[in-house]
Amino acid sequence: MRGKMASKTNGEANTALQDKESIIQAEAAEGDATMSGPRPMVEDEVDMDCAHMNFDNTIFSFTRIMWLSNPTKHLAALVADWPCRAVLTEFVKTCSVVFEGHFEFFVQSEVLRNTPAGDKEKVSKAMHRVMEHNQLFYCTNNEIVVGEMGKTNMDPIHAEIELKAQQSLYFLAQDMFPRFLNSRFGLALVKQLRAREIAGEKLPISTAALDKNSNSSQFWLEMFKTVSESVSIGMVVADMNVPGCPLAYINEGFKTVTGYGKENIGRNSKFLQGEETEGYMVEEIMHALQQHEPLCCKLHNHKADGRKFQNLLCLHPIFGKEGEYLYQIGMQVELHAHPGMTAQIIEMERVLRLLPSCITGDSGDDIQRIMPVDYTGDGNLPPRVLDMSAIPSAGAGAGGMPGGMMAMPGMPPSGAGAPATADQEVGDQIKSEITVGGKKNKTHYGKKFGKKHKSAMLDFTKSLWMQDAAASLKNVLKSEVAQKQMLAFLGTEYGDAQLEFFLEAQKMADLTGKEQEDSALKVYTQFVAAQGSGIGAQDRTKGTQELWDKCNKEAADTVDGASAVTLVNDEAEKTLNMLAFDAFPRFLKSKYCQAVMDDIKKKSGGDSSALEGALSSAGSNMPQDADDWLNMFISSAESFPACIVISDMTIPGAPMVYINGEFTKTTGYTKEEAVGRNCRFLQGPETEPESIAVIRNTLSKGQDCHVKLTNYRKNGEKFQNLLSMKPVFDGDNIYRYVIGVQFEILEDKGLKKRLVQLDKLLRLLPSRLNLKSKASAQARGALAAKTTGEANTMIAAKEQILSAGEQREEKEAAASGARPKQKFKKKKKAAGGAAQADNYDGTIFAFTKIMWLQDAVNTLRSMLMDQAGFMSFDAFLKQCGSQLSQTHLRFWVEAQQILMCQGPQQVQAARQLHMRMWKNSLFYCTTNEIVIGNINRTAWPPLIQEMGRWQELSLYFLALDCFTRYMESPQSREFVTALQLREANGEQLPVKTVSVGLDPDSPSYWMDMLKVMSETLRIGLVVSDMFVPGCPLAYLNEGFTAQTGYGKENIGRNSKFLQGPMTEGYMVEEIVESLRHADPLFCKLQNHKPDGTVYQQCLCLTPVFNVDGEYKYQIGCQVDYDPSNPETPMFIMELERVVRNLPQTLTGETPKAMPTRTQELEDFLASITAGGTGAGPGGLTATPPSGSAPSGGGQPRPGASWTPA
């Protein structure tokens, strides 16, 4: 009966082939009736028992081809289905925050688009009120003043959202979607979708197997028909088990290419041949068909109207489970020079590459070539680690107080992890549980406390000293010379010292009776009960000023003479003790003390040994440096009647290193819970943004700060806090500490008295110490961002400065007999005992990958000029490419051989290479036509010139499609590693890695490589060193200058110079929050160029850790999000590619938290493949929860809703 389906000898179509299934069934029934059993199979006949075959891999492969033929349409359909959207949401989290942001934006736009017209404006305004992680702002050029939302015309806003949503969808469809389908997420989703189809669900998207009978012997062919109609190239399939190999199907693309339609199903495809069809090419095709081999070639065929055309033909054989030859797929493209030629070749390559060679898709070749094995769709890219709780995160925000103060790449600053010291290593053992507002280990905003937040308690030694210091100071101050010199000294350290008060109190003490009482009343009124206004008056909030104004308007407390004497004496004693403790020891070692000593000697006639001995004894106990001063200050601060916190500004992130007992009473937090963190954890939803702005602005300039703001206790209770912050500089003008005094505002009769006491205390705090810092602190301080906003050029020598400081401190410690603290981790020891260098292979590959993909065409050109490079790329194409890409590679190499010759040698090379009549890529990849018999009389120069043009097209195709995939394969990693070794051996190579010429033993090795890579980019890239106070820019590339207008003269500055009047405060807060928690971020905000021009900046932050999880660098990538620039979409795609490929660790090794992350992904994938349909590690839900927001995060703050009330 197979003869019934054979191609007819007269060339007509055999329509019986279209009813193959019925003919086979009838043949089987006839055999049963006549032979009392099934008819025996004849030789070469194939019987497919599809009912017992697993077609999952083929369904996935066919579906993948079908979806990628129109990725925009199919991605939109997947988003419309809740379970599919949930899988996509999990996938984008593994790749980059850019994918994640644009995907969330498109989801949000779909929510708006599907909202009923009557509710649309209300829902839209509710969505736009979300002021954190709101992609509706980040992915559009819309600007809305939140306070004026009520009177905003939303129509143009919605039009912009619709426009940008389509752009985001296109970007995701072209860039993200292919990666998704090349990942295990894509495989799991297709399998899940197929299971839902079998269950009878009506879905917005389908697989290639929808409505097809999987038990039919024609199951594969029916799926092929569906897939072939989704592509634009010509596709036919011949049944190799039917005599004459008639065409079993022809798609519409074939008709477009040839003019022949489906009426030719059942014919042998030789109807395409004509007078000018090359006989030797027909022989080559027949040989491939007979040998069951794939083939790529070009021959002359004829269209239905008789016109000749050059047919680029690819053959792809299909085998059965047992290796039997079942089908032959043919793909056709008309080869001629036109703008869409490359796109057609890329489409043909994609279809060929993704087509299984076995009907079930489970042959060894199919599994290796087609089936996904990784999470990201990139064999060299591990999934992003999202939960950094296993990695010590930034312990505090910059500034050491609420809100921080330092800016980061393009924005405000954040905290950073400090180098581990011996004290901190002890504190790392603390594992206390922290609860805020009923949320265990979370802030009011739901942010987890990092490990650093809970374990950075510093154990300071507290010692009382100078038992007679107060008596000595009191004795000294009896001298007018001493009074004068002490006042001069205090003027260098304190903004408003209280020595004048003490001296007046001393005068009063020498009086008696009513005269003393009258003097006491005068002193009390002038000093003790004097109205104050706190510190930091230069930039305070309205509420802060109103508080002082209200108290100062109240009548002063009245006291009698006797009470005044007592109050003045008490206050004088406090002042004396404070001066004796803090200022007096340093005064004794200052130049001002020498005049006092000279005066004492003069008055005593040279016999001043007793007093000199007392003073020398007192001075010997003085702090030797700023760190000692801090230890001694702490011993006094415990008794202060206000909350005292101290932050060390030379530790990156400026965490609190001390809190007193009053702080724990007021806030409810223990020292273990608070030290090592930034006071920002006291903030909550109702903390005033204006106050935070004042804190950041004043402290960034090293100025006093004094604000009233709403804070929260540990139990979630709100309280009003009057916060005063005093910057303290050391003897080298290094910004060392910030002393914070927090005062709970209780509206009662004692408020004014407490405010006056606060004012007195603040004026006793120093602003400058005549003491140097330890060498390591000096080194960090020397690198810090300057409070003036100027560039700190010393950042260029960071490693040398830090190393010198460490060595100097070790020498000083050795000289004094002390054991220095271990500040820097030593390198691991190799087996032989030598120091083992870090392995940067991962980073070298990642940076090289970014650099090469930035100019893929020229990189591939150079790589193919290297023998090892060619062999690596060729091996990749043989394993993961198709005959088409392999043919184009051979063509490029042979064409290059010709083009590298000159004069007669070039013609000779061209003639020799063109003489081959089989498998000659020089014919297949160009439109050149050469008659072999006339080859010696051929005019070669124009043919060689035309060949050169097609060679560039082949290179462009290979670079655009194949080279990108090559850089995601193991072959590329192996080649880059081998290339690096060859560079280290001094070879001069045509293609280079990012590390060529750099010293791998240099402490700046990572930074040096980053600089090389960044200068190949068109987007802006800056990097800030999170180990340097103030997080100054350690480098910025030329792309940053092109995008922002600011050049390399700004290296060493904090990048807040980009901010201006139009920069959104709430965006600054969001960036600070991400920086503090070492979270990556994608956002958009308004910044300012040097000429004052306001522009919308698309910003990505990428934190970089060492392998142990210490927060080392912050990379900021920027794009001017200019809607009038046609290159902006390309910049966004470049931004995403760079961010996606940046390693999370310095060496490129996987973070220690990776096992936890991969287990989460495995649990999620298991929940899908096990039949769940769910939205996270616990399984997906088939329908979204009622009133839920679009997936991807960005939940509204309290009071905001995405559904109309």
ZIFEN-V845262 format. One record per pair of residues at least 6 apart in sequence whose ideal C-beta (glycine too) atoms are under 6 Angstrom apart, sorted by the first residue. I is the first residue (numbers start at 0). J is the second residue. Records with the same first field share a line. If there is no record, write none. Layout:
I->J, J
//
This chain:
0->22, 26
1->241
3->15
4->15, 16, 241
5->241, 242, 243
6->13, 243, 245, 267
7->13
12->263, 265, 266
13->245, 265
14->265
16->245, 265
20->217
30->37, 38
45->240, 323
47->216
49->214, 216, 218
50->214
52->359
54->359
56->360, 361
57->355, 359, 360
58->193, 206, 207, 208
59->186, 189
60->353, 355, 360, 369
61->207, 222, 226
62->189, 206, 207
63->180, 353
64->226, 350, 353
65->207, 226, 229
66->73
68->229, 230
70->172, 176
71->168, 169, 172
74->172, 176
76->203, 204
77->83, 204
78->84
79->203
80->203
81->1182, 1183
82->1172, 1179, 1181
84->1190
85->1174, 1179, 1190
86->184, 188
88->1190, 1191
89->1163
90->179, 184
91->98, 99, 102
92->99
93->374, 375, 382, 383
94->375, 1139
95->1135, 1138, 1139
96->1079, 1081
97->1081, 1134, 1135, 1138
98->175
100->134, 137, 1081
101->138, 167, 171
103->134, 1191
104->134, 138, 167
105->164, 167, 168
106->1189, 1191
107->135, 1189
108->160, 164
110->1189
111->123
114->122
118->1203
120->153
121->1203
122->1203
123->153
124->148
125->1199, 1200, 1201
126->135, 1201
127->135, 143
128->1199
129->1195, 1199
130->1065
131->1069
132->1192, 1193
133->1193
137->1082, 1083
138->163, 167
139->159, 160, 163
140->1122
141->156, 159
143->151
178->376
179->185
181->371, 376
182->371, 374, 376
183->371, 374, 1164
186->371
187->1164, 1167, 1168
191->1167
192->206
193->206
196->209
207->222, 225, 226
208->222
211->218, 221
219->358
223->236
224->248
227->234, 250
228->250
230->252, 350
231->252
232->252, 330, 332, 346, 347
233->252, 253, 256, 331
234->250, 252, 330
235->246, 249, 253, 329
236->247, 248, 326, 328
237->244, 246, 327
238->247
239->324, 327
243->267
245->265, 267
246->264, 268
249->261, 264
254->260
256->331, 333
257->302
258->302, 303, 304
259->303
271->300
273->301
275->299, 307
276->299
277->298
279->916
280->298
283->917
287->294, 314
291->316, 324
293->314, 315, 882
294->314
295->313, 882, 883, 886
296->312, 923
297->309, 311, 334, 922, 923
298->310
299->307
300->310
301->307
302->308
308->333
309->334, 926
310->331
311->332, 334
312->331
313->330, 351, 882, 883
314->329
315->328, 351, 354
316->327
317->325, 326
318->357
319->325, 358
330->347
332->343, 347
341->956
344->956
345->960
347->883
348->881, 883, 884, 960
351->881, 883
352->881
355->365
356->362, 364, 365
357->365
368->879
374->382, 1160
375->382
377->967
378->967, 968
379->967, 972
381->1149
382->1156
384->1150, 1152, 1156
387->1077
388->447
389->1152, 1155
390->1104, 1108, 1150, 1152
391->416, 450, 451, 1108
392->449, 451, 1076, 1077
393->413, 414, 415, 416, 652, 1075, 1077, 1110
394->414, 416, 451, 452, 455, 652, 654, 675
395->414, 652, 654, 676, 677
396->403, 413, 414, 677, 679, 1071, 1075
397->403, 404, 405, 412, 413, 653
398->404, 653, 698
399->646, 653, 737
400->678, 724, 739
401->678, 679, 682, 694
402->691, 694, 695
403->412, 1071
404->695, 698, 699
405->412, 1029, 1030, 1053
406->412, 1053, 1054, 1055
407->413, 1023, 1030, 1074, 1113
408->1021, 1023, 1054, 1115
409->1054, 1057, 1098, 1115, 1117
410->1070
411->1067, 1070, 1071
412->1030
413->1071, 1074, 1075
414->652, 677, 1075
415->651, 652, 1025, 1110
416->451, 1109, 1110
417->650, 651
418->822
420->820, 822
421->820
422->457, 458
423->455
426->454, 455, 456
427->454
429->454, 456, 671
431->671, 672
433->440, 448, 672
435->442
436->443, 715
440->447, 448
441->447
442->680
443->683
452->676
455->654, 675
456->671, 674
457->656
459->630, 633
461->633, 634
463->634
464->620
465->617, 620
468->579, 583, 617
469->575, 576, 579
471->613, 617
472->579, 583
475->481
476->482
480->595, 598
481->595
484->591, 594, 595
486->498
487->591
488->586, 589, 591
489->496, 498
492->765, 767
493->765
494->766
495->762
497->574, 763
500->526
501->571, 574, 575
503->522
504->567, 571
507->518, 519, 522
510->518
516->560, 564
519->563, 564, 567
520->560, 563
522->567
523->563, 566, 567
527->566, 570
528->555
530->551
531->755, 758
532->547
533->705
534->703, 705, 723, 761
535->697, 703, 704, 705
538->693, 696, 697
539->705
540->689, 690, 693, 706
542->707
543->706, 707
546->707
550->751, 754
553->751
577->763
580->635
584->621
585->769
586->592
587->614, 618
588->618, 621
589->769
599->607, 610
600->607
622->628, 631
624->770, 771, 772, 773
625->729, 735, 768, 770, 772
626->773
628->768, 770
633->657
636->643, 659
637->659, 660
641->740, 742
642->661, 662, 665, 741
643->659
644->655, 658, 739
645->656, 657, 736, 738
646->653, 655, 737
647->656
648->734, 735, 1028
649->776, 779, 780, 1028
651->1025, 1026
654->675
655->674
658->670, 673
663->669
665->743
666->712
667->712, 713, 714
668->713
681->710, 711
683->711
685->709
686->708, 709
687->708
688->1064
690->706, 708
692->1064
693->706
694->704
697->704
698->704
700->786
701->726, 734, 786
703->725
704->724
705->723
706->722
707->721
708->720
709->717
710->718, 720
711->717
718->743
719->744
720->741
721->742, 744
722->741
723->740, 761
724->737, 739
725->738, 764
726->737
727->735, 736
728->734, 767
729->735, 768, 770, 772
730->769, 770, 771
731->771
733->772, 780
735->772
738->764
742->757
773->808
774->804, 807, 808
775->804, 805, 808
778->800, 801, 804
779->1028
781->793
782->793, 794, 797, 1027
783->1028, 1029
784->1029, 1031, 1053
785->791
790->1049, 1051, 1052
791->1031, 1051
792->1051
794->1031, 1033, 1051
798->1002, 1003
809->819
812->819
826->834, 835
827->835
829->835
837->1146
838->1146
839->1146
841->1142, 1146, 1147, 1148
842->1142, 1146, 1147
843->979, 992, 994
844->972, 975
845->1140, 1142, 1147
846->993, 1008, 1012
847->975, 992, 993
848->966, 1140
849->1012, 1137, 1140
850->993, 1012, 1015
851->858
853->1015
855->958, 962
856->958
859->958, 962
861->989, 990
862->868, 990
863->869
864->989
865->989, 990
868->990
871->970, 974
872->965
874->970
875->965, 968, 970
876->884, 885, 888
884->961
886->920, 923
887->924, 953, 957
889->920
890->920, 924, 953
891->950, 953, 954
893->912, 921
894->946, 950
897->908, 909
900->908
906->939
909->939, 943
912->921
913->921, 929
924->949, 953
925->946, 949
927->942, 945
929->937
965->971
975->992
978->992
979->992, 994
982->995
993->1008, 1011, 1012
994->1008
997->1007
1005->1145
1010->1034
1013->1020, 1036
1014->1036
1016->1038
1017->1038
1018->1038, 1116, 1118, 1130, 1133, 1134
1019->1038, 1039, 1042, 1117
1020->1036, 1116
1021->1032, 1035, 1039, 1115
1022->1033, 1034, 1112, 1114
1023->1030, 1032, 1113
1024->1033
1025->1110, 1111, 1113
1029->1053
1031->1051, 1053
1032->1050, 1052, 1054
1040->1046
1042->1117, 1119
1043->1088
1044->1088, 1089
1057->1086
1059->1087
1061->1085, 1093
1062->1085, 1086
1063->1084
1066->1084
1073->1080
1077->1102, 1110
1079->1100, 1101
1080->1100
1081->1099
1082->1098
1083->1095, 1097, 1120
1084->1096
1085->1093, 1095
1086->1096
1087->1093
1094->1119
1095->1120
1096->1117
1097->1118, 1120
1098->1117
1099->1116, 1138
1100->1115
1101->1114, 1138, 1141
1102->1113
1103->1111, 1112
1104->1110, 1144
1105->1111, 1145
1106->1144, 1146, 1148
1111->1145
1116->1134, 1137, 1138
1118->1130, 1134
1121->1127
1143->1150
1144->1150
1159->1176
1162->1176
1163->1176
1166->1173, 1178
1171->1178, 1179
1172->1179, 1181
1173->1179, 1180
1174->1180
1186->1202
1188->1194, 1201
//
